[in-house]
């Protein structure tokens, strides 16, 4: 199982992802968040085909389509965290932390 914790930024919301795959292909997702948009995403996004998601063109696939339907913030890092969790659950990537740091000069 892969777990991801995404702190979305200025909104203060956190997205928690549990991704599990028994065959390194189909990935079951459990997404929880205090963000009302991600609560809608979680209700719809419960299982994905890892290969369809990871080897698709950017912004295509079930994850991005569901995100686009419910999230008004295209810069939200939550979708990237979900995709990374799917990769790790399907043994398509090693579990490594990723981060974004934004400052104003």
KEROVEX-571162 format. One record per residue (C-alpha): residue number from 1; residue in three letters; x, y, z. Coordinates in pm, 1 decimal. Layout:
// residues N
<num = NUM&residu = ALA&px = X&py = Y&pz = Z>
...
END
This chain:
// residues 105
<num = 1&residu = UNK&px = 0.0&py = 0.0&pz = 0.0>
<num = 2&residu = UNK&px = 113.4&py = 351.8&pz = -73.7>
<num = 3&residu = UNK&px = 4.7&py = 649.7&pz = 131.8>
<num = 4&residu = UNK&px = 26.9&py = 1012.6&pz = 38.0>
<num = 5&residu = UNK&px = -30.1&py = 1322.6&pz = 247.9>
<num = 6&residu = UNK&px = -67.6&py = 1637.9&pz = 42.2>
<num = 7&residu = UNK&px = -78.9&py = 1977.4&pz = 210.5>
<num = 8&residu = UNK&px = -246.6&py = 2186.8&pz = -56.2>
<num = 9&residu = UNK&px = -113.0&py = 2528.0&pz = 41.6>
<num = 10&residu = UNK&px = -280.2&py = 2858.0&pz = 125.8>
<num = 11&residu = UNK&px = -626.1&py = 2698.4&pz = 149.5>
<num = 12&residu = UNK&px = -502.7&py = 2496.3&pz = 448.2>
<num = 13&residu = UNK&px = -658.5&py = 2170.7&pz = 324.3>
<num = 14&residu = UNK&px = -489.6&py = 1832.1&pz = 345.1>
<num = 15&residu = UNK&px = -554.7&py = 1542.8&pz = 107.4>
<num = 16&residu = UNK&px = -480.1&py = 1192.3&pz = 236.3>
<num = 17&residu = UNK&px = -445.9&py = 909.2&pz = -13.9>
<num = 18&residu = UNK&px = -426.3&py = 534.9&pz = 41.3>
<num = 19&residu = UNK&px = -356.5&py = 341.3&pz = -276.6>
<num = 20&residu = UNK&px = -343.6&py = -36.2&pz = -287.3>
<num = 21&residu = UNK&px = -289.4&py = -283.5&pz = -567.4>
<num = 22&residu = UNK&px = -288.3&py = -659.7&pz = -551.7>
<num = 23&residu = UNK&px = -176.4&py = -706.0&pz = -911.4>
<num = 24&residu = UNK&px = 27.0&py = -388.8&pz = -983.3>
<num = 25&residu = UNK&px = -240.7&py = -293.8&pz = -1234.2>
<num = 26&residu = UNK&px = -574.3&py = -207.3&pz = -1074.3>
<num = 27&residu = UNK&px = -534.9&py = 37.1&pz = -786.7>
<num = 28&residu = UNK&px = -796.9&py = 89.7&pz = -517.8>
<num = 29&residu = UNK&px = -802.6&py = 441.5&pz = -378.2>
<num = 30&residu = UNK&px = -919.6&py = 578.2&pz = -47.2>
<num = 31&residu = UNK&px = -904.6&py = 956.9&pz = -52.9>
<num = 32&residu = UNK&px = -998.7&py = 1166.2&pz = 249.2>
<num = 33&residu = UNK&px = -981.9&py = 1541.2&pz = 284.1>
<num = 34&residu = UNK&px = -1131.1&py = 1836.8&pz = 463.9>
<num = 35&residu = UNK&px = -1158.1&py = 2000.7&pz = 117.9>
<num = 36&residu = UNK&px = -1517.9&py = 1979.6&pz = -10.2>
<num = 37&residu = UNK&px = -1390.7&py = 1944.9&pz = -368.7>
<num = 38&residu = UNK&px = -1177.2&py = 1643.5&pz = -281.6>
<num = 39&residu = UNK&px = -1466.7&py = 1486.2&pz = -95.6>
<num = 40&residu = UNK&px = -1649.6&py = 1481.3&pz = -430.8>
<num = 41&residu = UNK&px = -1339.9&py = 1350.3&pz = -605.7>
<num = 42&residu = UNK&px = -1306.9&py = 1074.6&pz = -344.0>
<num = 43&residu = UNK&px = -1666.1&py = 962.3&pz = -393.7>
<num = 44&residu = UNK&px = -1606.7&py = 912.3&pz = -765.5>
<num = 45&residu = UNK&px = -1244.2&py = 800.0&pz = -775.4>
<num = 46&residu = UNK&px = -1226.2&py = 465.8&pz = -597.9>
<num = 47&residu = UNK&px = -1041.2&py = 241.5&pz = -843.0>
<num = 48&residu = UNK&px = -821.2&py = 309.9&pz = -1143.8>
<num = 49&residu = UNK&px = -612.0&py = 122.7&pz = -1396.2>
<num = 50&residu = UNK&px = -257.1&py = 233.5&pz = -1313.8>
<num = 51&residu = UNK&px = -128.9&py = 187.0&pz = -1668.2>
<num = 52&residu = UNK&px = -415.0&py = 391.1&pz = -1814.6>
<num = 53&residu = UNK&px = -339.4&py = 672.1&pz = -1570.3>
<num = 54&residu = UNK&px = 40.3&py = 678.3&pz = -1567.9>
<num = 55&residu = UNK&px = 106.2&py = 617.2&pz = -1937.6>
<num = 56&residu = UNK&px = -162.4&py = 851.6&pz = -2069.4>
<num = 57&residu = UNK&px = -114.9&py = 1203.6&pz = -2199.5>
<num = 58&residu = UNK&px = -110.0&py = 1480.6&pz = -1941.5>
<num = 59&residu = UNK&px = -457.5&py = 1575.0&pz = -1819.4>
<num = 60&residu = UNK&px = -616.0&py = 1264.6&pz = -1964.5>
<num = 61&residu = UNK&px = -735.4&py = 962.6&pz = -1773.5>
<num = 62&residu = UNK&px = -982.6&py = 910.8&pz = -1495.0>
<num = 63&residu = UNK&px = -783.3&py = 1095.1&pz = -1226.6>
<num = 64&residu = UNK&px = -741.1&py = 1416.6&pz = -1425.6>
<num = 65&residu = UNK&px = -1095.2&py = 1404.1&pz = -1566.0>
<num = 66&residu = UNK&px = -1241.1&py = 1368.2&pz = -1216.4>
<num = 67&residu = UNK&px = -1014.7&py = 1642.9&pz = -1082.5>
<num = 68&residu = UNK&px = -1120.0&py = 1877.4&pz = -1366.4>
<num = 69&residu = UNK&px = -1485.7&py = 1808.3&pz = -1294.0>
<num = 70&residu = UNK&px = -1473.5&py = 1903.3&pz = -925.7>
<num = 71&residu = UNK&px = -1173.9&py = 2124.6&pz = -854.6>
<num = 72&residu = UNK&px = -1183.8&py = 2495.0&pz = -939.0>
<num = 73&residu = UNK&px = -808.2&py = 2526.4&pz = -870.9>
<num = 74&residu = UNK&px = -592.1&py = 2388.7&pz = -1154.6>
<num = 75&residu = UNK&px = -272.6&py = 2454.1&pz = -956.9>
<num = 76&residu = UNK&px = -377.1&py = 2232.0&pz = -664.9>
<num = 77&residu = UNK&px = -98.9&py = 1978.7&pz = -593.6>
<num = 78&residu = UNK&px = -350.6&py = 1718.9&pz = -476.0>
<num = 79&residu = UNK&px = -388.4&py = 1563.4&pz = -818.6>
<num = 80&residu = UNK&px = -10.9&py = 1512.3&pz = -845.5>
<num = 81&residu = UNK&px = -6.7&py = 1347.5&pz = -503.9>
<num = 82&residu = UNK&px = -283.1&py = 1108.5&pz = -609.1>
<num = 83&residu = UNK&px = -92.7&py = 1020.0&pz = -927.2>
<num = 84&residu = UNK&px = 231.7&py = 960.4&pz = -732.1>
<num = 85&residu = UNK&px = 46.5&py = 736.6&pz = -486.1>
<num = 86&residu = UNK&px = -96.6&py = 532.8&pz = -775.9>
<num = 87&residu = UNK&px = 252.8&py = 492.9&pz = -926.3>
<num = 88&residu = UNK&px = 397.1&py = 362.5&pz = -601.9>
<num = 89&residu = UNK&px = 103.8&py = 128.5&pz = -531.0>
<num = 90&residu = UNK&px = 144.0&py = -24.2&pz = -878.1>
<num = 91&residu = UNK&px = 523.3&py = -60.8&pz = -836.3>
<num = 92&residu = UNK&px = 583.3&py = 187.8&pz = -1119.4>
<num = 93&residu = UNK&px = 783.5&py = 425.7&pz = -898.1>
<num = 94&residu = UNK&px = 978.1&py = 418.6&pz = -575.0>
<num = 95&residu = UNK&px = 827.6&py = 588.1&pz = -270.9>
<num = 96&residu = UNK&px = 1002.3&py = 923.3&pz = -250.6>
<num = 97&residu = UNK&px = 893.2&py = 1257.1&pz = -109.2>
<num = 98&residu = UNK&px = 825.0&py = 1539.2&pz = -350.8>
<num = 99&residu = UNK&px = 780.5&py = 1903.1&pz = -261.0>
<num = 100&residu = UNK&px = 698.7&py = 2244.0&pz = -401.3>
<num = 101&residu = UNK&px = 838.5&py = 2556.7&pz = -241.6>
<num = 102&residu = UNK&px = 699.7&py = 2892.9&pz = -349.3>
<num = 103&residu = UNK&px = 836.2&py = 3227.7&pz = -233.5>
<num = 104&residu = UNK&px = 788.2&py = 3586.5&pz = -337.6>
<num = 105&residu = UNK&px = 1100.1&py = 3792.9&pz = -402.6>
END
